[in-house]
Amino acid sequence: MRNGYDPGIFYPEAQDLDAVMERHGVKKEDYEGRKIVSFAGKLANFKGVDVLLDAVKLYEDKDPKTITLIVGDGDEREKLHRQAEDLELKSVRFFGNVSQQELRSIYNIADVNLVPSRREPFGLVAIEAMACGAPVIATNQGGLPDFVNESVGGLVEVEDPGDLADRIIEVLGRYGPEENKEWRKQIASYARNHYAQDKIIEELDSLYHRVKES
């Protein structure tokens, strides 16, 4: 049985980009006219954020009009900050832990959300981002290939920053503004129709009654 997300928390919602960025101390000059790449999760080795930072170095060089937001905290926080400094990354911002409501805001302003995990039994954050309409790029690992595909973003190989960087650039340039709006609607509908908690509860209830009646 599939895992489900809470559709009362994660859903498409118009956001004031300036207000979201201001809450996290990001200056307008640092994000204006840039595509927004996001990651949300525990800053732990298995989440592959170090691989993401190596990818940032590559896509910053190829397409500098991006800003990468890293949301979350964990044991690897200081190590990742040092890595970003050593790589001289210009457009990475660490937001730390945020509320689920704020995470919804971030997913809604993101042009793409990343799940670069080394291992991931399911990947609920990917579903939550998709529920807000954000395209998702994830590693071809664990439960992620069960629901992440070309129609919602794409898959990359584990621990391959080059593959990740190339796919980010491809997804960011896949559609023009109007087509991208429609794509986001389709992604949100896909998540809502297949992975919302109420849908899964309905399936469980139906299964229970079929078994009971058999």
Secondary structure, 3 states (H helix, E strand, C coil): CCCCECCCCCCCCCCCHHHHHHHCCCCHHHHCCCEEEEEECCCCHHHCHHHHHHHHHHHHHHCCCEEEEEECCCCCHHHHHHHHHHCCCCCEEEEECCCHHHHHHHHHHCCEEEECCCCCCCCHHHHHHHHCCCCEEEECCCCHHHCCCCCCEEEECCCCHHHHHHHHHHHHCCCCHHHHHHHHHHHHHHHHHHHEHHHHHHHHHHHHHHHHHC
